């Protein structure tokens, strides 16, 4: 679990700098439609999406306070990386911590797709069943990914603002009708939002959104707003889809541990409910070794640059870890129901 600041700084440097260079080149190349653009633009696009995956993995490590030794430095770096990904880090990391706390306990946590039980699914009407399947189709990862990163946090902030405003006005009018003095700031500070758990999450979302809106405006003004948004939507949708897909298959795979509350084991959730994704070395680099997901779930404080060593140093203890191969990934996306009787993940066709 020992963090090394030198390795962490180098990882940030060798990820963010190439990402900025590629993004600049991508904007420049796509400003014209000649043969050079047609050949180079797709390569730059793929490279940007892969670098975004690595960047997100590093931000994820910061959320576990494992990338750097200092908790404060992890928070600062995570905030900077959250601008790249468009998603406020603080509320995201809280939700991710919940996943770690209850991984494999399907009574508590139903995965990123909010899966239902087999019994609940079979009680639905045919139209509702079809809608359920469509919402969890892999192709929906692209619009769903853009919504998850860019739209959802801003919608939550907007709804949270109006909720706070209405609650404040209601309490204010109620106090005034009784002739009582009321401190508006006290009402606001005591308000418990339905969309955020802490005020820190609200402040983080406001700061992230303010900087992000400024970046959108400045970059759009420099290269053209239509040009910018076309590239931005494509890149963010694809990078989010890839990240969510990797996360999904690392927990929804054939034979994955899927316990109820009563029989759940944190240890089994980590070892048997997290896959060991078999990736080529180049993809391991682009995902910051997140494929060693069983080690990560055993101890979230282990930084990405020590996961591989931990795995190979303890092979004699990892017989129950399930390797997941690339050819098995399509089957993972069919596992969108939890059979809470047999305690397993199943497809809708069963």
C-alpha positions in Angstrom: 0.0 0.0 0.0 3.1 2.3 -0.1 2.5 5.2 -2.4 5.5 6.6 -4.3 5.1 10.3 -5.3 7.9 10.0 -7.9 6.0 7.3 -9.8 2.7 9.1 -9.4 4.1 12.4 -10.8 5.6 10.5 -13.8 2.3 8.7 -14.4 0.4 12.1 -14.5 3.1 13.6 -16.7 3.1 10.7 -19.2 -0.7 10.7 -19.4 -1.8 14.3 -19.4 0.9 15.7 -21.6 0.4 13.3 -24.5 -3.4 13.8 -24.0 -3.1 17.5 -24.4 -0.8 17.2 -27.4 -3.1 14.7 -29.1 -6.2 16.8 -28.4 -4.5 19.9 -29.9 -3.5 17.9 -33.0 -7.0 16.4 -33.3 -8.5 19.9 -33.3 -6.0 21.0 -35.9 -6.3 18.0 -38.2 -10.1 18.0 -38.2 -10.3 21.7 -39.2 -9.9 20.5 -42.8 -11.2 17.6 -44.8 -8.2 16.4 -46.9 -6.6 13.0 -47.3 -4.2 13.7 -44.4 -7.1 14.5 -42.1 -9.0 11.3 -43.1 -5.9 9.2 -42.3 -4.6 10.8 -39.1 -7.9 11.9 -37.4 -9.1 8.3 -36.6 -5.7 7.4 -35.1 -5.7 10.5 -32.9 -9.2 9.8 -31.8 -8.4 6.2 -30.7 -5.3 7.4 -28.9 -7.2 10.2 -27.1 -9.9 7.7 -26.0 -7.2 5.3 -24.7 -5.4 8.1 -22.9 -8.6 9.2 -21.3 -9.1 5.7 -19.9 -5.7 5.9 -18.3 -6.4 9.4 -17.0 -9.7 8.2 -15.5 -7.9 5.3 -13.8 -5.4 7.7 -12.2 -8.2 9.9 -11.0 -9.9 6.8 -9.6 -6.7 6.0 -7.7 -6.7 9.6 -6.3 -10.2 9.0 -5.0 -8.8 6.0 -3.0 -6.0 8.2 -1.7 -3.5 5.7 -3.1 -1.8 7.5 -6.1 0.1 10.0 -3.9 1.1 9.7 -0.2 -0.7 12.9 0.7 -4.5 12.9 0.9 -4.5 16.6 0.1 -2.4 16.1 -3.0 -4.7 13.3 -4.2 -7.7 15.6 -3.8 -6.0 18.4 -5.8 -4.8 16.1 -8.6 -8.2 14.4 -8.7 -9.9 17.7 -9.1 -7.6 18.6 -12.0 -8.3 15.3 -13.8 -12.0 15.7 -13.2 -12.0 18.7 -15.5 -10.6 16.5 -18.2 -13.4 14.0 -17.7 -16.2 16.5 -17.0 -17.4 14.6 -13.9 -17.0 16.2 -10.4 -14.7 13.9 -8.6 -15.9 14.3 -5.0 -19.5 13.0 -5.4 -18.2 10.3 -7.9 -15.7 9.0 -5.5 -18.3 8.7 -2.7 -20.5 6.6 -4.9 -17.5 4.5 -5.9 -16.6 3.9 -2.3 -20.1 2.5 -1.8 -19.4 0.0 -4.6 -16.2 -1.1 -2.9 -17.9 -1.4 0.5 -20.6 -3.8 -0.8 -19.1 -5.4 -3.9 -20.7 -8.8 -4.5 -23.6 -8.0 -2.1 -26.4 -7.8 -4.7 -29.0 -7.0 -2.1 -27.1 -3.7 -1.5 -25.5 -2.9 -4.8 -26.9 -3.8 -8.2 -24.0 -2.6 -10.4 -23.7 0.5 -12.6 -26.7 -0.6 -14.6 -29.0 -0.9 -11.6 -29.9 -4.5 -12.4 -33.2 -6.0 -11.2 -33.8 -9.6 -10.0 -34.9 -12.3 -12.3 -38.2 -12.6 -10.4 -38.9 -8.8 -10.8 -38.1 -9.0 -14.5 -40.4 -11.9 -15.1 -43.3 -10.1 -13.5 -42.9 -7.2 -15.9 -45.1 -6.8 -19.0 -43.5 -7.5 -22.4 -43.1 -3.8 -23.2 -41.4 -3.1 -19.9 -39.1 -6.2 -20.5 -38.1 -4.9 -23.9 -37.4 -1.4 -22.5 -35.3 -2.9 -19.7 -33.2 -4.8 -22.2 -32.8 -1.8 -24.5 -31.5 0.4 -21.7 -28.8 -2.1 -20.9 -27.7 -2.8 -24.5 -24.0 -2.1 -25.0 -24.7 0.5 -27.7 -26.5 2.6 -25.1 -23.1 3.0 -23.4 -22.3 5.8 -25.8 -25.2 8.2 -25.1 -25.4 6.9 -21.6 -21.7 7.6 -21.0 -22.0 11.2 -22.1 -25.0 11.6 -19.9 -23.2 10.0 -17.0 -20.1 12.2 -17.3 -21.4 15.6 -18.6 -25.2 15.9 -18.1 -26.1 14.0 -14.9 -23.9 16.1 -12.5 -25.1 19.4 -13.9 -28.8 18.2 -13.8 -28.3 17.2 -10.2 -26.8 20.6 -9.4 -29.7 22.4 -11.0 -32.3 20.3 -9.4 -30.5 20.6 -6.0 -30.4 24.4 -6.4 -34.2 24.7 -7.0 -34.9 22.2 -4.2 -32.8 24.3 -1.8 -34.5 27.5 -3.0 -38.0 26.2 -2.6 -37.2 24.7 0.9 -35.7 28.0 2.0 -38.6 30.1 0.8 -41.1 27.7 2.4 -39.3 28.0 5.8 -38.9 31.7 5.4 -42.6 32.4 4.7 -43.6 30.0 7.5 -41.4 31.9 10.0 -42.5 35.3 8.8 -46.2 34.3 9.1 -45.5 33.7 12.8 -43.6 36.9 13.1 -40.3 35.1 13.9 -36.9 36.2 12.9 -35.1 33.8 10.5 -31.5 33.5 9.4 -31.6 32.6 5.7 -28.0 31.4 5.8 -28.8 29.1 8.7 -31.7 27.6 6.7 -29.5 27.0 3.7 -26.7 25.5 5.7 -29.1 23.1 7.5 -30.7 22.0 4.2 -30.3 18.3 3.4 -30.3 17.8 -0.3 -31.8 14.8 -2.1 -29.1 15.1 -4.7 -25.9 15.5 -2.6 -24.8 13.9 0.6 -22.4 16.7 1.8 -21.8 20.4 1.1 -18.4 19.4 -0.1 -20.0 17.6 -3.0 -22.0 20.6 -3.9 -18.9 22.9 -3.8 -16.9 20.4 -5.9 -19.6 20.2 -8.5 -20.0 24.0 -8.7 -16.2 24.5 -9.1 -15.9 21.7 -11.6 -18.8 23.1 -13.7 -17.6 26.7 -13.6 -14.1 25.7 -14.8 -15.6 23.3 -17.4 -18.0 25.9 -18.8 -15.1 28.3 -19.1 -13.0 25.8 -20.9 -15.8 24.9 -23.3 -16.3 28.6 -24.1 -12.6 29.4 -24.6 -11.9 26.3 -26.7 -15.1 26.7 -28.7 -14.2 30.3 -29.4 -10.8 29.3 -30.6 -11.7 26.5 -33.0 -15.4 27.2 -33.5 -18.2 26.0 -31.2 -19.8 23.6 -33.7 -16.3 22.1 -34.4 -15.5 21.8 -30.7 -18.8 20.2 -29.7 -18.8 17.6 -32.5 -15.3 16.4 -31.4 -16.1 16.7 -27.7 -19.3 14.7 -27.8 -17.6 11.9 -29.8 -14.6 11.7 -27.5 -16.4 11.9 -24.2 -19.1 9.5 -25.3 -16.5 6.9 -26.5 -14.2 7.3 -23.5 -17.1 7.0 -21.0 -18.5 4.0 -22.9 -15.1 2.2 -22.7 -14.6 3.0 -19.0 -18.1 1.8 -18.1 -17.7 -1.3 -20.2 -14.5 -2.2 -18.5 -16.0 -1.6 -15.1 -19.1 -3.7 -16.0 -17.3 -6.8 -17.2 -15.0 -6.8 -14.2 -18.0 -7.6 -12.0 -20.6 -9.0 -14.4 -19.0 -12.1 -15.8 -19.9 -15.8 -16.0 -19.6 -17.4 -12.6 -19.2 -14.0 -10.8 -19.9 -14.0 -7.1 -23.4 -12.7 -6.5 -24.4 -13.0 -2.9 -27.4 -11.9 -0.8 -27.0 -9.8 2.4 -27.1 -12.8 4.7 -24.3 -14.8 3.1 -22.2 -12.0 1.8 -18.4 -12.0 2.3 -16.2 -9.0 1.6 -13.3 -11.3 0.8 -15.3 -13.4 -1.6 -16.7 -10.3 -3.2 -13.2 -9.2 -4.0 -11.7 -12.5 -5.0 -14.6 -14.2 -6.7 -16.7 -11.1 -7.6 -13.9 -9.2 -9.4 -12.4 -10.5 -12.6 -8.8 -10.8 -13.7 -9.1 -9.3 -17.1 -6.6 -10.7 -19.6 -5.4 -7.7 -21.6 -2.4 -7.2 -23.9 0.4 -5.3 -22.1 -0.3 -2.1 -24.1 -4.0 -2.1 -22.9 -2.8 -2.8 -19.3 -0.8 0.5 -19.6 -3.7 2.5 -21.0 -6.0 1.2 -18.2 -3.3 1.6 -15.5 -3.4 -2.1 -14.6 -7.1 -1.9 -13.5 -7.4 -5.5 -14.9 -5.9 -6.7 -11.6 -9.2 -5.8 -10.2 -9.3 -8.6 -7.6 -6.2 -7.1 -5.9 -7.7 -3.6 -6.1 -10.8 -4.8 -4.3 -8.9 -6.7 -1.7 -7.2 -3.4 -0.7 -8.3 -0.2 -2.5 -5.2 1.6 -0.9 -2.8 -0.3 -3.2 -1.8 2.1 -6.0 -2.1 1.0 -9.6 1.6 0.7 -10.0 1.8 -2.0 -7.3 -1.2 -4.2 -8.3 0.7 -6.4 -10.7 3.5 -7.1 -8.2 0.9 -7.9 -5.5 -0.8 -10.4 -7.8 2.3 -12.3 -8.8 3.7 -12.3 -5.3 0.6 -14.0 -4.1 -0.3 -16.4 -6.9 -0.5 -19.3 -4.5 -3.4 -17.6 -2.7 -5.4 -16.6 -5.8 -6.7 -19.9 -7.1 -10.3 -18.7 -6.9 -9.7 -15.6 -9.0 -11.4 -16.0 -12.4 -9.4 -14.9 -15.5 -11.7 -13.2 -18.0 -10.6 -13.3 -21.6 -11.4 -10.9 -24.4 -13.5 -13.4 -26.3 -15.7 -13.8 -23.2 -16.6 -10.1 -22.9 -19.7 -10.2 -25.3 -21.3 -12.8 -23.0 -20.8 -10.5 -20.0 -23.2 -7.9 -21.4 -26.0 -10.5 -21.5 -25.8 -10.9 -17.7 -28.3 -8.3 -16.8 -30.4 -10.1 -14.2 -29.6 -11.2 -10.6 -31.1 -14.6 -9.7 -31.5 -14.1 -6.0 -32.7 -17.7 -5.5 -29.7 -19.4 -7.0 -27.4 -16.4 -6.3 -26.0 -15.9 -9.8 -26.1 -13.5 -12.6 -28.2 -14.6 -15.6 -29.4 -13.4 -18.9 -32.9 -12.5 -19.9 -33.0 -15.6 -22.2 -32.8 -18.1 -19.3 
